[in-house]
Amino acid sequence: MNWHAHTLSAGSHAADVQIRNVSRHYEGGVALDRASLSIEPGEVMAILGPSGCGKSTLLRLIAGLDTPTAGEIEIAGETVSRPGRITPPERRPVNMVFQDFALWPHMSVEAIIRFGMKHRGVPKPIWHSRIEELLAMLDLGGMGKRYPRQLSGGQQQRVAIARALATDPQVLLFDEPLSNLDAQLRTQMRIEIAELLQRLETTAIYVTHDIQEAVALGRRLVVMRSGRIEQIGSVREVFQAPASQWIAGLVGYSDSLRGVVEQVQGKVLVIALGDGSSLALHSGDPALTPGTRVALRIRPESIRLLTEDESAHSGERVVNVRVTKCSFEGHKWRVLGDVAGQSITFFSLHPLDAAGVTRVAVDCNGVCAFQEGDPEERDRACLEGAVESAVAMQTA
């Protein structure tokens, strides 16, 4: 995106958002259950989770498009939602970019952008200059007289963003804005939105079911499931130390093995797999003591095929794998193998002989462990659901 000088208040009016024990109950169900978040001025926070987890409900509550059953929402130091007191959407310093763009087909691009300014009290003398500024900023120059049907999907998305920015909001909300675009355009728009938010320094909350979008856009991630917030942390924290097996499956730890803690060396655990081989991983969990049975989650990308005379690198452990199946996936081969009677999946640049034994190196940074018998372990469907969600989210 080509940036142009603009008069919008870059970062100067970014607001904090405080969400305290907010719930939203519907007849026969709970969409959101006691959610609490603290978002700093100018922060970009991504909310990640599968469909129906409550992330869009939370966004609508912040915008004032829905009413919470309980809890409080505060924006820029002002309480906008609490029992008995609700500030209407038009009086909140917030604007939203919707999933379906929500562009009025009978209005031109200029009219769509102007509409919000007219109803939010933006002084009329600056309407024209601000429209021109936004069209230039979002690479829509010369398109002000066009109608939505005359625009591409990416251009329609930019118009939706321009409309949201026209009133100079203190908080910008994105409700899965790229989900209706094709894969190539999603990637392009993801980059453009990231650059835009970095430039404006506006507080932003970005809801998505796409892991790559969440990682590219969010300084911090909020992972939601079944109406609850499961984990809040930086991208690195969530990916390197998922709080549960479900989150581990969601962020790509799709391989599953069982073992026993053999040694604890500071914060490094050595896990025996049962066939004489072992894996190592970083963990500060004091409950994982020698003799503890654990469920391991491994990122397939952390498994590296070794040549016959190749040694493992520092931080890796060598494991022997009996190959059971090898299938071609366009630019690589997916290998299904057996380790100590347990299935494991990794990738290879060339096919491997079925029933043959091969050596792989497993990077300890791509392994996490959970004590067997905890609630997540007892609910086996939970992890399977997370892996299915992750696959669906990546291919949607």
VOTIGU-322127 format. One record per residue (C-alpha): x, y, z. Coordinates in Angstrom, 1 decimal. Layout:
east=X | north=Y | up=Z
...
//
This chain:
east=0.0 | north=0.0 | up=0.0
east=1.3 | north=3.5 | up=-0.9
east=1.0 | north=5.8 | up=2.1
east=0.0 | north=9.4 | up=1.8
east=0.1 | north=12.2 | up=4.3
east=-3.1 | north=12.4 | up=6.3
east=-4.8 | north=14.4 | up=9.0
east=-6.4 | north=11.6 | up=10.9
east=-5.2 | north=11.5 | up=14.5
east=-2.6 | north=8.8 | up=14.3
east=-2.5 | north=7.3 | up=17.8
east=-3.3 | north=10.6 | up=19.6
east=-6.8 | north=9.5 | up=20.6
east=-6.3 | north=5.7 | up=20.9
east=-8.3 | north=4.5 | up=23.9
east=-7.9 | north=1.7 | up=26.3
east=-10.7 | north=-1.0 | up=26.6
east=-11.5 | north=-2.7 | up=29.9
east=-13.8 | north=-5.8 | up=29.9
east=-14.7 | north=-7.1 | up=33.3
east=-16.5 | north=-10.4 | up=33.8
east=-18.8 | north=-9.8 | up=30.8
east=-21.4 | north=-12.5 | up=30.0
east=-24.0 | north=-12.8 | up=27.3
east=-26.7 | north=-15.4 | up=27.8
east=-29.4 | north=-16.3 | up=25.3
east=-32.4 | north=-18.4 | up=25.9
east=-31.1 | north=-22.0 | up=26.0
east=-27.4 | north=-21.1 | up=25.8
east=-24.4 | north=-19.0 | up=26.8
east=-22.6 | north=-17.1 | up=24.1
east=-20.0 | north=-15.5 | up=26.4
east=-19.1 | north=-16.5 | up=29.9
east=-17.3 | north=-14.1 | up=32.3
east=-14.8 | north=-12.7 | up=29.9
east=-12.2 | north=-10.2 | up=31.2
east=-9.7 | north=-8.3 | up=29.1
east=-7.5 | north=-5.3 | up=29.4
east=-6.4 | north=-3.7 | up=26.1
east=-3.9 | north=-0.8 | up=26.2
east=-4.2 | north=2.4 | up=24.1
east=-2.8 | north=1.7 | up=20.6
east=-2.6 | north=-2.0 | up=21.1
east=-3.7 | north=-4.4 | up=18.4
east=-5.2 | north=-7.5 | up=19.9
east=-6.3 | north=-10.6 | up=17.9
east=-9.1 | north=-12.8 | up=19.2
east=-8.7 | north=-16.3 | up=17.8
east=-11.1 | north=-19.2 | up=17.9
east=-13.4 | north=-21.5 | up=16.0
east=-16.9 | north=-20.6 | up=14.9
east=-19.4 | north=-20.2 | up=17.8
east=-16.7 | north=-19.6 | up=20.4
east=-18.1 | north=-16.2 | up=21.4
east=-15.5 | north=-13.9 | up=19.7
east=-17.9 | north=-12.0 | up=17.5
east=-20.3 | north=-11.7 | up=20.4
east=-17.6 | north=-10.0 | up=22.4
east=-16.9 | north=-7.6 | up=19.6
east=-20.5 | north=-6.7 | up=19.2
east=-20.8 | north=-6.0 | up=23.0
east=-17.8 | north=-3.6 | up=22.8
east=-19.4 | north=-1.9 | up=19.8
east=-22.8 | north=-1.6 | up=21.6
east=-24.6 | north=-3.7 | up=19.0
east=-25.5 | north=-6.2 | up=21.7
east=-26.3 | north=-5.9 | up=25.4
east=-24.4 | north=-7.9 | up=28.0
east=-26.2 | north=-10.0 | up=30.5
east=-23.6 | north=-9.2 | up=33.2
east=-20.3 | north=-7.4 | up=33.6
east=-18.9 | north=-4.0 | up=32.6
east=-17.2 | north=-2.6 | up=29.6
east=-15.1 | north=0.6 | up=29.8
east=-13.7 | north=2.6 | up=26.9
east=-11.3 | north=5.5 | up=27.4
east=-12.2 | north=5.6 | up=31.1
east=-15.9 | north=5.7 | up=30.6
east=-18.2 | north=2.9 | up=31.4
east=-20.3 | north=2.1 | up=28.3
east=-22.0 | north=-1.1 | up=29.5
east=-23.1 | north=-2.3 | up=32.9
east=-26.4 | north=-3.5 | up=34.4
east=-28.8 | north=-0.6 | up=34.0
east=-26.5 | north=1.6 | up=31.9
east=-25.9 | north=1.1 | up=28.2
east=-24.3 | north=3.7 | up=26.0
east=-25.7 | north=3.4 | up=22.4
east=-23.3 | north=2.5 | up=19.6
east=-23.4 | north=6.0 | up=18.0
east=-22.1 | north=7.6 | up=21.2
east=-19.2 | north=5.2 | up=21.6
east=-15.7 | north=6.1 | up=20.2
east=-15.7 | north=2.9 | up=18.3
east=-16.2 | north=1.7 | up=14.7
east=-16.4 | north=-1.7 | up=13.2
east=-15.4 | north=-3.4 | up=9.9
east=-17.8 | north=-6.2 | up=9.2
east=-17.3 | north=-9.6 | up=7.7
east=-19.7 | north=-9.0 | up=4.8
east=-18.5 | north=-5.4 | up=4.3
east=-22.1 | north=-4.1 | up=4.8
east=-21.8 | north=-1.6 | up=1.9
east=-25.1 | north=-0.1 | up=0.8
east=-25.5 | north=-1.0 | up=-2.9
east=-27.4 | north=2.2 | up=-3.8
east=-24.7 | north=4.5 | up=-2.4
east=-21.5 | north=5.6 | up=-4.1
east=-18.2 | north=5.1 | up=-2.4
east=-18.1 | north=8.8 | up=-1.4
east=-21.6 | north=8.6 | up=0.0
east=-20.8 | north=5.4 | up=2.0
east=-17.8 | north=7.1 | up=3.6
east=-19.7 | north=10.3 | up=4.2
east=-22.6 | north=8.6 | up=5.9
east=-20.8 | north=7.9 | up=9.2
east=-19.4 | north=11.4 | up=9.4
east=-22.8 | north=12.9 | up=9.0
east=-24.3 | north=10.8 | up=11.8
east=-21.3 | north=11.0 | up=14.1
east=-21.1 | north=14.8 | up=14.2
east=-17.9 | north=15.3 | up=12.1
east=-17.9 | north=18.9 | up=11.0
east=-19.3 | north=19.3 | up=7.5
east=-16.5 | north=21.5 | up=6.2
east=-14.0 | north=18.7 | up=6.5
east=-16.1 | north=15.9 | up=4.9
east=-14.7 | north=16.4 | up=1.4
east=-11.0 | north=16.6 | up=2.4
east=-11.3 | north=13.6 | up=4.7
east=-13.0 | north=11.5 | up=2.0
east=-10.2 | north=12.4 | up=-0.5
east=-7.6 | north=11.6 | up=2.2
east=-9.1 | north=8.2 | up=2.9
east=-9.4 | north=7.3 | up=-0.8
east=-5.8 | north=8.2 | up=-1.3
east=-4.7 | north=6.4 | up=1.9
east=-6.4 | north=3.2 | up=0.9
east=-5.5 | north=3.2 | up=-2.8
east=-9.1 | north=4.0 | up=-3.9
east=-8.2 | north=7.2 | up=-5.7
east=-10.6 | north=8.0 | up=-8.5
east=-13.2 | north=5.5 | up=-7.3
east=-15.4 | north=7.8 | up=-5.2
east=-18.2 | north=7.9 | up=-7.7
east=-18.3 | north=4.1 | up=-8.2
east=-20.8 | north=1.8 | up=-6.6
east=-20.0 | north=-1.4 | up=-4.6
east=-21.0 | north=-3.6 | up=-7.6
east=-18.3 | north=-1.9 | up=-9.6
east=-15.5 | north=-2.8 | up=-7.2
east=-13.4 | north=-5.9 | up=-6.6
east=-13.6 | north=-7.8 | up=-3.3
east=-10.4 | north=-6.1 | up=-2.1
east=-11.6 | north=-2.7 | up=-3.1
east=-14.9 | north=-3.2 | up=-1.3
east=-13.0 | north=-4.2 | up=1.8
east=-10.9 | north=-1.0 | up=1.6
east=-14.1 | north=1.0 | up=1.3
east=-15.4 | north=-0.7 | up=4.5
east=-12.2 | north=0.3 | up=6.3
east=-12.4 | north=3.8 | up=5.0
east=-15.9 | north=4.2 | up=6.3
east=-14.8 | north=2.9 | up=9.7
east=-11.9 | north=5.4 | up=9.8
east=-13.9 | north=8.4 | up=8.6
east=-15.1 | north=9.3 | up=12.1
east=-11.5 | north=9.0 | up=13.6
east=-12.5 | north=6.3 | up=16.1
east=-10.5 | north=5.7 | up=19.3
east=-11.1 | north=1.9 | up=18.9
east=-11.3 | north=0.0 | up=15.6
east=-13.0 | north=-3.4 | up=15.6
east=-12.6 | north=-6.0 | up=12.8
east=-15.1 | north=-8.9 | up=12.7
east=-13.4 | north=-11.5 | up=10.5
east=-13.1 | north=-9.0 | up=7.6
east=-11.2 | north=-11.2 | up=5.2
east=-13.1 | north=-14.4 | up=5.5
east=-15.1 | north=-13.8 | up=2.3
east=-12.1 | north=-13.2 | up=0.1
east=-10.1 | north=-15.8 | up=-1.8
east=-6.8 | north=-17.0 | up=-0.3
east=-4.5 | north=-14.8 | up=-2.4
east=-6.5 | north=-11.7 | up=-1.7
east=-6.7 | north=-12.5 | up=2.0
east=-2.9 | north=-12.6 | up=2.2
east=-2.6 | north=-9.3 | up=0.4
east=-5.2 | north=-7.6 | up=2.5
east=-3.7 | north=-9.0 | up=5.7
east=-0.5 | north=-7.3 | up=4.9
east=-2.2 | north=-4.0 | up=4.0
east=-4.3 | north=-4.0 | up=7.3
east=-1.2 | north=-4.7 | up=9.3
east=0.6 | north=-1.8 | up=7.7
east=-2.5 | north=0.4 | up=8.2
east=-2.7 | north=-0.3 | up=11.9
east=1.0 | north=0.2 | up=12.4
east=0.7 | north=3.6 | up=10.7
east=-2.4 | north=4.8 | up=12.5
east=-1.4 | north=3.4 | up=16.0
east=-5.2 | north=3.0 | up=16.7
east=-6.4 | north=0.6 | up=19.3
east=-7.7 | north=-2.3 | up=17.4
east=-9.4 | north=-5.6 | up=18.2
east=-9.3 | north=-8.1 | up=15.4
east=-11.5 | north=-11.2 | up=15.5
east=-10.5 | north=-14.1 | up=13.2
east=-10.7 | north=-17.9 | up=12.9
east=-7.4 | north=-17.8 | up=10.8
east=-4.3 | north=-18.5 | up=12.7
east=-2.0 | north=-16.7 | up=10.2
east=-4.1 | north=-13.5 | up=10.4
east=-4.0 | north=-13.6 | up=14.2
east=-0.2 | north=-14.0 | up=14.2
east=0.3 | north=-11.3 | up=11.5
east=-1.9 | north=-8.7 | up=13.1
east=-2.0 | north=-9.2 | up=16.9
east=0.6 | north=-8.0 | up=19.4
east=-1.2 | north=-10.3 | up=21.8
east=-3.6 | north=-13.2 | up=21.2
east=-6.8 | north=-14.1 | up=23.0
east=-7.8 | north=-17.7 | up=22.4
east=-11.5 | north=-18.4 | up=23.0
east=-13.5 | north=-21.6 | up=23.2
east=-17.1 | north=-22.3 | up=24.0
east=-17.7 | north=-18.7 | up=25.2
east=-14.7 | north=-18.5 | up=27.5
east=-11.3 | north=-17.0 | up=27.2
east=-8.8 | north=-19.9 | up=27.4
east=-5.5 | north=-18.0 | up=27.1
east=-4.1 | north=-14.5 | up=26.7
east=-0.5 | north=-13.9 | up=25.8
east=1.9 | north=-12.8 | up=23.2
east=2.2 | north=-14.8 | up=19.9
east=5.4 | north=-16.4 | up=21.2
east=3.8 | north=-17.3 | up=24.6
east=0.7 | north=-18.9 | up=23.0
east=2.7 | north=-20.9 | up=20.4
east=5.5 | north=-22.0 | up=22.7
east=3.5 | north=-22.5 | up=25.9
east=-0.1 | north=-23.4 | up=25.1
east=-2.2 | north=-23.4 | up=28.2
east=-4.1 | north=-26.6 | up=27.4
east=-4.0 | north=-29.6 | up=25.0
east=-6.9 | north=-28.0 | up=23.1
east=-4.9 | north=-24.8 | up=22.4
east=-1.9 | north=-26.9 | up=21.5
east=-3.9 | north=-28.6 | up=18.9
east=-5.3 | north=-25.3 | up=17.7
east=-1.9 | north=-23.7 | up=17.1
east=-0.4 | north=-26.7 | up=15.3
east=0.8 | north=-29.3 | up=17.8
east=-1.1 | north=-32.0 | up=16.0
east=1.1 | north=-35.1 | up=16.8
east=0.3 | north=-36.9 | up=20.0
east=2.5 | north=-39.3 | up=21.9
east=2.5 | north=-40.6 | up=25.5
east=5.5 | north=-41.1 | up=27.7
east=6.9 | north=-40.9 | up=31.2
east=9.1 | north=-38.1 | up=32.7
east=12.5 | north=-39.7 | up=33.0
east=14.6 | north=-36.7 | up=34.1
east=14.2 | north=-33.1 | up=35.1
east=17.2 | north=-31.0 | up=34.3
east=16.3 | north=-27.5 | up=35.4
east=13.4 | north=-26.5 | up=33.1
east=14.2 | north=-29.3 | up=30.6
east=12.3 | north=-32.5 | up=30.8
east=13.4 | north=-35.8 | up=29.3
east=10.5 | north=-38.0 | up=28.4
east=10.9 | north=-41.7 | up=27.9
east=8.7 | north=-43.0 | up=25.0
east=8.8 | north=-46.7 | up=25.9
east=11.1 | north=-48.1 | up=23.1
east=14.4 | north=-46.9 | up=24.5
east=14.1 | north=-43.5 | up=22.8
east=13.3 | north=-40.2 | up=24.5
east=12.3 | north=-36.6 | up=23.8
east=13.3 | north=-33.4 | up=25.5
east=11.3 | north=-30.2 | up=26.0
east=11.2 | north=-27.0 | up=28.0
east=8.7 | north=-26.8 | up=30.8
east=8.4 | north=-25.0 | up=34.1
east=5.5 | north=-27.1 | up=35.3
east=6.4 | north=-28.2 | up=38.8
east=3.8 | north=-31.1 | up=38.6
east=5.9 | north=-32.8 | up=35.9
east=8.2 | north=-34.8 | up=38.2
east=10.1 | north=-38.0 | up=37.4
east=7.7 | north=-40.9 | up=37.0
east=4.8 | north=-38.7 | up=35.9
east=2.9 | north=-40.0 | up=32.9
east=2.4 | north=-37.3 | up=30.3
east=0.7 | north=-36.6 | up=27.0
east=3.1 | north=-35.0 | up=24.5
east=2.0 | north=-32.7 | up=21.7
east=4.4 | north=-32.1 | up=18.8
east=4.5 | north=-29.8 | up=15.9
east=5.1 | north=-31.8 | up=12.7
east=7.3 | north=-29.0 | up=11.4
east=9.6 | north=-29.7 | up=14.4
east=10.4 | north=-33.2 | up=13.1
east=13.4 | north=-33.3 | up=10.7
east=14.3 | north=-36.3 | up=8.6
east=18.0 | north=-37.3 | up=9.1
east=20.3 | north=-38.8 | up=6.5
east=22.0 | north=-42.1 | up=7.3
east=25.2 | north=-40.4 | up=8.8
east=23.7 | north=-37.1 | up=10.0
east=23.6 | north=-36.2 | up=13.6
east=21.1 | north=-34.2 | up=15.6
east=21.6 | north=-30.5 | up=16.3
east=21.7 | north=-29.0 | up=19.7
east=18.3 | north=-29.1 | up=21.3
east=17.1 | north=-32.0 | up=19.2
east=16.6 | north=-35.7 | up=20.0
east=16.9 | north=-38.6 | up=17.6
east=13.9 | north=-40.9 | up=17.3
east=13.6 | north=-44.0 | up=15.2
east=10.3 | north=-44.1 | up=13.2
east=8.8 | north=-47.1 | up=11.3
east=7.2 | north=-45.6 | up=8.2
east=3.6 | north=-46.9 | up=7.7
east=2.4 | north=-44.6 | up=4.9
east=3.7 | north=-41.9 | up=2.6
east=1.4 | north=-39.6 | up=0.5
east=2.3 | north=-36.8 | up=-1.9
east=0.9 | north=-33.3 | up=-1.2
east=2.1 | north=-31.3 | up=-4.1
east=5.4 | north=-29.9 | up=-2.9
east=6.2 | north=-32.4 | up=-0.1
east=5.4 | north=-35.9 | up=1.2
east=3.3 | north=-36.5 | up=4.3
east=4.8 | north=-39.4 | up=6.3
east=2.8 | north=-41.4 | up=8.8
east=5.0 | north=-43.4 | up=11.1
east=5.1 | north=-45.5 | up=14.3
east=7.1 | north=-44.7 | up=17.4
east=6.8 | north=-47.1 | up=20.3
east=3.5 | north=-48.3 | up=19.0
east=2.1 | north=-44.7 | up=18.6
east=1.4 | north=-42.8 | up=15.4
east=3.4 | north=-39.7 | up=14.4
east=3.2 | north=-37.5 | up=11.3
east=6.0 | north=-35.5 | up=9.7
east=7.0 | north=-34.2 | up=6.3
east=9.7 | north=-35.2 | up=3.8
east=10.9 | north=-33.7 | up=0.5
east=11.1 | north=-37.2 | up=-1.0
east=9.1 | north=-40.4 | up=-0.6
east=10.1 | north=-43.0 | up=2.1
east=9.6 | north=-46.7 | up=1.8
east=6.6 | north=-48.0 | up=3.7
east=7.6 | north=-50.5 | up=6.5
east=11.1 | north=-49.0 | up=6.5
east=12.7 | north=-47.5 | up=9.6
east=14.1 | north=-44.0 | up=9.4
east=15.7 | north=-41.6 | up=11.9
east=14.3 | north=-38.2 | up=12.6
east=15.4 | north=-35.3 | up=14.9
east=12.7 | north=-33.7 | up=17.0
east=13.3 | north=-30.1 | up=18.1
east=12.5 | north=-29.6 | up=21.8
east=11.0 | north=-26.2 | up=21.1
east=8.2 | north=-27.9 | up=19.1
east=7.2 | north=-30.2 | up=21.9
east=4.9 | north=-29.6 | up=24.9
east=3.7 | north=-31.9 | up=27.7
east=0.5 | north=-32.2 | up=29.8
east=0.0 | north=-34.4 | up=32.8
east=-2.1 | north=-37.4 | up=32.0
east=-5.4 | north=-37.5 | up=34.0
east=-6.0 | north=-33.7 | up=33.9
east=-9.4 | north=-32.6 | up=32.6
east=-8.1 | north=-32.0 | up=29.1
east=-6.6 | north=-35.4 | up=29.0
east=-9.8 | north=-37.1 | up=30.1
east=-11.7 | north=-35.4 | up=27.4
east=-10.1 | north=-36.9 | up=24.3
east=-12.7 | north=-35.4 | up=22.0
east=-11.4 | north=-32.0 | up=23.2
east=-8.0 | north=-32.3 | up=21.5
east=-9.5 | north=-33.9 | up=18.4
east=-11.9 | north=-31.0 | up=18.2
east=-9.0 | north=-28.6 | up=18.4
east=-7.1 | north=-30.2 | up=15.6
east=-10.2 | north=-30.3 | up=13.5
east=-10.8 | north=-26.6 | up=14.2
east=-7.2 | north=-25.8 | up=13.3
east=-7.5 | north=-27.6 | up=10.0
east=-10.9 | north=-25.9 | up=9.2
east=-9.5 | north=-22.5 | up=10.2
east=-6.5 | north=-22.9 | up=7.9
east=-8.5 | north=-24.1 | up=4.9
east=-11.5 | north=-21.8 | up=5.3
//
